Structure formats: structure tokens, C-alpha cells
Amino acid sequence: MQANDTPLFYIGKTEAFGEQFDAWTDRPLLQSMEQGGVSWPSSCRAGNCRTCIGKLVSGTVRYEMEWPGLLPEEKEEGYVLPCVAHPCSDVVLSEGY
């Protein structure tokens, strides 16, 4: 694999129950979780309502929108919105605050 090759998916896990899912790079984490049978709270799926907010315990994500509905402090503390966050590595998420 060359340095600029991106895998099709990474490994995603939820912290509370240790559920594992394929975190596809071409879709938001929430969609990958649902396709993998992981139940996660959600509503708007647009990064506005914050129902799906979680904390990124490990890993990195990217957003295709300029700024999702997170406060700067929340983003700095590792909170993410899985409905609009795409994985850039293996990730571990914990629910809510």
C-alpha cells in the first residue's frame, strides 16, 4: 500500500458495549454503525440537532461540512457528531456527554 492509498474502511467500536463495526470512509459513522447493527441515538442526520453526539475516545474523523453543530470547546474535548463525521482511522466512540 502506498502512502496516499486510503483503505475502504476502518474498524469502529463503541466503548460501552464493545460493539464493532466497519467504519466506511465514504459515509458518516452513524450510517456505518447502523449498517453494522449498532444502535446509536439519532434524529436529523445533518449535524444540527446533536442527538447523536458522542466522544471520540480514540481515532480521527473529518467533516465534509465546514462546521458541524459543535461548540469549539466540544470539538477540542473530542466530541463528534457521528451523523456527519467520516473516519480517518480506526475509531472508538462513547455515547453522549
Summary of the structure (lengths in Angstrom):
residues: 97
radius of gyration: 12.5
end to end distance: 37.5
largest distance: 38.7
contacts: 278
relative contact order: 0.28
helix: 12%
strand: 30%
